[in-house]
Amino acid sequence: REVQVASQMPQNLVSANGDYTVQYSDVGKHVYKTGTGDVYIDTNANVSIAIGTVVTLVTGSTNSTRIMPVDSGTTTLILSKFGADASINVPVDTYVTILKIETDKWMVQT
């Protein structure tokens, strides 16, 4: 029997090639992106996720990825310490934390 404790972060394995959009079901999990393609953050109007929510993105050992907003006119990504960015590159074998800090604003910590 598998026992889960508070410090565990279940995995959503995204091994298929292609883009992936963060879903409400990713809350409290880590998205393990091993295939090619980018990871998108949708607008709050399309995917309503509470402020203060954390999603972790992990890249595999073969493919890097980029985090991008679905609608750059609405959703803002802030790379911690460097300010707003249209896309954030995540190298292979790396993980980042994505924290929702306002309705359509996310902070990305590498």
Phi and psi in degrees as a GROMACS rama.xvg file:
@    title "Ramachandran Plot"
@    xaxis  label "Phi"
@    yaxis  label "Psi"
@TYPE xy
-86.3463  129.37  GLU-2
-108.16  127.71  VAL-3
-100.275  136.25  GLN-4
-116.873  167.05  VAL-5
-57.9208  -26.0442  ALA-6
-84.1127  -2.55321  SER-7
-83.2005  149.852  GLN-8
-129.776  98.3576  MET-9
-55.2174  157.922  PRO-10
-105.919  138.703  GLN-11
-111.261  101.833  ASN-12
-79.8098  121.494  LEU-13
-116.06  88.257  VAL-14
-96.1468  -17.7408  SER-15
-71.7485  146.284  ALA-16
-70.2426  149.226  ASN-17
123.534  168.695  GLY-18
-74.6574  156.438  ASP-19
-135.295  133.661  TYR-20
-106.258  128.664  THR-21
-59.2032  132.575  VAL-22
-111.769  163.602  GLN-23
-57.9491  -33.008  TYR-24
-68.0935  -9.67494  SER-25
-84.9422  -9.03136  ASP-26
-59.37  129.217  VAL-27
78.4797  6.7931  GLY-28
-118.163  173.444  LYS-29
-113.101  134.565  HIS-30
-90.784  115.527  VAL-31
-99.7677  100.044  TYR-32
-96.5053  104.491  LYS-33
-104.811  -18.024  THR-34
-87.6426  174.945  GLY-35
-75.6497  163.528  THR-36
116.607  169.396  GLY-37
-99.2592  164.332  ASP-38
-112.595  126.236  VAL-39
-108.866  144.832  TYR-40
-107.918  120.125  ILE-41
-83.1729  168.562  ASP-42
-71.0608  156.49  THR-43
-61.9033  -32.4749  ASN-44
-62.5848  -32.3085  ALA-45
-90.3813  -39.9531  ASN-46
-132.123  99.0456  VAL-47
-82.4254  105.431  SER-48
-118.426  136.37  ILE-49
-66.6166  145.251  ALA-50
-60.2142  138.707  ILE-51
95.6015  -4.6227  GLY-52
-75.3972  141.582  THR-53
-118.572  133.133  VAL-54
-126.407  135.672  VAL-55
-106.94  136.502  THR-56
-113.643  130.431  LEU-57
-122.767  131.422  VAL-58
-98.5573  151.302  THR-59
-79.9977  -174.315  GLY-60
-85.5001  -0.918731  SER-61
-111.6  -39.2719  THR-62
-123.106  129.76  ASN-63
-81.2447  173.614  SER-64
-148.634  171.965  THR-65
-123.304  144.22  ARG-66
-98.5237  128.294  ILE-67
-140.303  149.894  MET-68
-77.5423  145.434  PRO-69
-63.7535  -41.2372  VAL-70
-127.875  99.0776  ASP-71
-67.9789  -14.3057  SER-72
-78.4241  -16.4709  GLY-73
-113.73  -49.6174  THR-74
-95.321  133.004  THR-75
-112.982  134.833  THR-76
-108.626  131.713  LEU-77
-115.232  118.332  ILE-78
-83.5074  116.225  LEU-79
-45.0299  129.269  SER-80
78.7886  -11.2161  LYS-81
-119.847  -6.40185  PHE-82
89.6435  -172.914  GLY-83
-64.7304  147.677  ALA-84
-147.169  144.359  ASP-85
-72.1392  -31.5913  ALA-86
-152.772  152.16  SER-87
-123.936  120.809  ILE-88
-79.6966  134.504  ASN-89
-121.783  109.899  VAL-90
-66.3125  170.846  PRO-91
-61.5814  154.344  VAL-92
50.4429  48.5373  ASP-93
-134.845  153.208  THR-94
-130.943  147.879  TYR-95
-131.933  152.849  VAL-96
-105.277  132.186  THR-97
-114.376  116.223  ILE-98
-115.987  125.896  LEU-99
-80.5847  118.832  LYS-100
-110.894  -17.4382  ILE-101
-147.464  176.913  GLU-102
-49.8648  -48.0248  THR-103
-129.07  41.4188  ASP-104
-136.54  127.799  LYS-105
-124.523  137.597  TRP-106
-100.974  131.18  MET-107
-112.196  120.971  VAL-108
-108.925  122.831  GLN-109
